[in-house]
């Protein structure tokens, strides 16, 4: 399968590769990354194709419990510095477009957030918060239900 677009980046590809390597495929199956390349203005991710159905909350009983298990599994994987799990620049909803943002340590992230806080005196404190994988776009279009019959995907 190929994902492409102006917002598809090397950081996204590295995150996918890292997630594939560290997450338990029995809980959450991340497509294996084959290759990333760019031809501006687009980036391209070539990855394993996994067949499934886009998840809907009404598909089966207990689906929300399964999603909670996936999120708990993501939160069990910790990193040493803030930012993309696979390294690189921070991108996405929390970070302004066109600004190259990276953090060396938790204190850098905390200072960046507090400079933008509406009430800087209140601020945020990340000192005792573990750095974990956050999906930041946990949307139904990104979650597929894979059915298994006698050990083979169907």
C-alpha positions as CSV (number, residue, x, y, z in Angstrom):
1,X,0.0,0.0,0.0
2,X,1.2,3.6,-0.6
3,X,0.3,6.6,1.4
4,X,1.2,10.0,-0.1
5,X,0.6,13.6,0.3
6,X,2.1,17.0,1.2
7,X,1.8,16.2,4.9
8,X,3.5,12.7,4.6
9,X,6.9,13.1,6.1
10,X,10.1,11.2,6.9
11,X,9.2,11.6,10.6
12,X,5.9,9.8,10.0
13,X,7.7,7.0,8.3
14,X,10.2,6.7,11.1
15,X,7.4,6.7,13.7
16,X,5.7,3.9,11.8
17,X,8.9,1.9,11.6
18,X,9.5,2.3,15.3
19,X,5.9,1.5,16.2
20,X,6.1,-1.7,14.1
21,X,9.3,-2.7,15.9
22,X,8.2,-2.0,19.5
23,X,4.4,-2.7,19.7
24,X,2.9,-6.1,20.4
25,X,1.3,-7.3,17.1
26,X,-1.2,-9.4,19.2
27,X,-2.6,-6.1,20.5
28,X,-2.1,-3.7,17.7
29,X,-0.9,-4.5,14.2
30,X,1.1,-1.7,12.6
31,X,1.9,-2.1,8.8
32,X,5.6,-2.8,8.1
33,X,7.3,0.1,6.5
34,X,9.0,-0.8,3.2
35,X,10.3,2.5,2.0
36,X,9.9,6.3,2.4
37,X,10.8,8.8,-0.3
38,X,9.8,12.3,-1.3
39,X,9.3,14.1,-4.6
40,X,8.2,17.6,-3.4
41,X,5.6,18.6,-2.7
42,X,4.7,15.1,-1.7
43,X,6.1,12.4,0.6
44,X,5.4,8.7,-0.1
45,X,5.3,5.8,2.4
46,X,5.3,2.3,0.9
47,X,4.0,-0.2,3.5
48,X,2.6,-3.6,4.0
49,X,-1.1,-4.0,3.0
50,X,-3.3,-5.3,5.8
51,X,-6.8,-6.2,4.9
52,X,-9.6,-5.3,7.3
53,X,-12.7,-3.3,7.8
54,X,-12.7,0.3,9.1
55,X,-13.7,0.2,12.7
56,X,-17.1,1.4,13.8
57,X,-18.2,1.5,17.4
58,X,-21.3,-0.6,16.6
59,X,-19.4,-3.5,15.0
60,X,-19.2,-5.7,18.0
61,X,-19.6,-5.7,21.8
62,X,-16.5,-4.8,23.7
63,X,-14.9,-2.8,20.9
64,X,-14.3,0.2,23.2
65,X,-12.6,-2.1,25.7
66,X,-10.3,-3.2,22.9
67,X,-9.5,0.4,21.9
68,X,-8.8,1.2,25.6
69,X,-6.3,-1.8,25.6
70,X,-4.6,-0.4,22.5
71,X,-4.2,3.0,24.1
72,X,-2.9,1.5,27.3
73,X,-0.4,-0.5,25.3
74,X,0.8,2.7,23.5
75,X,1.1,4.4,26.9
76,X,3.3,1.6,28.2
77,X,6.0,2.4,25.6
78,X,8.3,5.2,26.9
79,X,10.8,7.4,25.3
80,X,13.8,9.4,26.5
81,X,13.0,12.7,24.9
82,X,9.8,14.5,23.8
83,X,8.8,14.5,20.1
84,X,8.3,11.8,17.5
85,X,8.9,8.3,18.8
86,X,11.1,7.6,15.8
87,X,13.0,11.0,16.2
88,X,12.9,14.2,14.2
89,X,10.7,17.3,14.2
90,X,7.4,17.6,16.1
91,X,4.5,17.8,13.7
92,X,0.7,17.6,13.9
93,X,-2.2,19.4,15.7
94,X,-0.1,20.7,18.6
95,X,2.6,22.2,16.6
96,X,2.4,25.2,14.2
97,X,2.9,24.6,10.5
98,X,6.1,25.8,9.0
99,X,7.9,25.9,12.3
100,X,10.7,23.4,12.9
101,X,10.2,22.2,16.4
102,X,12.3,19.6,18.3
103,X,13.0,19.1,22.0
104,X,16.2,17.9,23.6
105,X,14.5,17.2,27.0
106,X,11.3,17.4,28.9
107,X,12.2,20.9,30.2
108,X,12.4,22.2,26.6
109,X,8.9,20.9,25.9
110,X,7.6,22.4,29.2
111,X,9.2,25.8,28.4
112,X,7.7,25.8,24.9
113,X,4.2,25.0,26.2
114,X,4.4,27.5,29.0
115,X,5.4,30.3,26.6
116,X,2.1,29.7,24.7
117,X,-0.1,29.2,27.7
118,X,-2.9,31.7,28.1
119,X,-2.0,32.0,31.8
120,X,1.8,31.6,31.9
121,X,1.8,31.9,35.7
122,X,-0.3,28.7,35.8
123,X,1.8,26.8,33.3
124,X,2.3,23.1,33.0
125,X,4.8,20.8,34.7
126,X,6.1,17.7,32.8
127,X,8.9,16.8,35.2
128,X,7.3,13.7,36.7
129,X,5.3,12.7,33.6
130,X,6.6,9.7,31.6
131,X,7.1,10.3,27.9
132,X,4.9,7.7,26.1
133,X,3.6,7.0,22.6
134,X,0.6,9.3,21.8
135,X,-1.2,8.6,18.5
136,X,-2.6,12.2,18.2
137,X,-4.9,11.2,15.3
138,X,-6.7,8.3,16.8
139,X,-9.5,8.3,14.3
140,X,-11.8,5.4,13.0
141,X,-10.2,5.8,9.5
142,X,-6.9,4.7,11.0
143,X,-8.2,1.7,12.8
144,X,-9.1,-1.6,11.1
145,X,-10.7,-4.7,12.5
146,X,-8.8,-7.7,11.3
147,X,-10.6,-11.0,11.5
148,X,-8.7,-14.3,12.1
149,X,-10.0,-17.7,11.1
150,X,-7.9,-20.7,12.1
151,X,-4.8,-18.5,12.5
152,X,-5.1,-16.9,9.1
153,X,-6.3,-13.4,8.4
154,X,-9.5,-13.1,6.4
